[in-house]
């Protein structure tokens, strides 16, 4: 077989410069479909079974987050189900994957993808549960469905909102939500049963379906970064945020979690709201207590490394968790997971992956329960 590289599938993204032989495969990171952002990649290589492949990403040094490739190992899979890490290096300009495929077809990606097909299957499974309902909130720029998962009694005392994947390339976020939902719907889980006596969960597993399918890292089909649209979302640029924001104002919210991934930091952490002018001592205590409880629930979670409060500037209220925290005065956190590895508990074979993200999602139920008040 001759060498062939393809990317015309769900979340596929790459540009081929040269693929004449397995030993010299030159690639470029492709831009988001409507924005000047280079980072995500996902492609299929055929015809290189048993050959030592050298795949060079020539413009990695000009990526949106080049630090994301420092100490990073790419993921690969033969069946798009089981993903593993492959040797990857970065000299500040070119990122290089060196790998000898065992089969004729192999996939490479920035992180373990979460497919649209799996998303729809998750919604279908949830809808069959007697405690859950899947409802339509509206449509994306490309006309895809924006669905809301509601678990528990909508009239419950506490309203918990969780959204994921505003940045579509941060696929670990939807793995996280899948793990949380599976645990919440587990009839044998006493934490879930206790939670659902007092709280209803409103969950948006994928805030950016168009960007996910298009193979974008941070933007939707209109080129909008949805996590900068919360003050003034519009039907033209950010209908995804508009419909979710409207629903939150309709239901109210007592806790809010926005699930993300960070390219550079090899840790799991949250960004809080301590920089907000109206952040009260009571909110500070609530936030601190939740973080301590999450650390106790999962050794994968920590608070030593993360974002400084000074990271957020005058546009902070355009971010989901800052907007919600400011307007509702509730616990509102942005949770970040690594593209690389959790440096505290490394697993060289798989790195941080979908299954570990799902486990961290399941572990969040305990600190939520303990923080209900």
Secondary structure, DSSP 8 states (H G I E B T S, - for coil): ---EEE--STT-B-EEEEEEETTEEEEE--B-TTSS-B---EEEEES-TTSEEEEEETTGGGSTTGGGGTT---EEESSSSSEEE--EEE-SS-EEEEEE-SSSEEEEESS----HHHHHHHHHHHHTSTTEEEEEEEE-TTS-EEEEEEES-TT-SEEEEEEE-SSTT-THHHHHHHHHHHHHT-TT-HHHHHHTTTEEEEEES-S-HHHHHHT-SS--TTS--GGG-SSS--TTT-HHHHHHHHHHHHH--SEEEEEEEESS--SBEEE-STTSTT--HHHHHHHHHHHHHHHHH-TTB-SSSS--GGG--TTGGGSHHHHHHHHH-SEEEEEEEESS--TTS--TTT-S-HHHHHHHHHHHHHHHHHT--
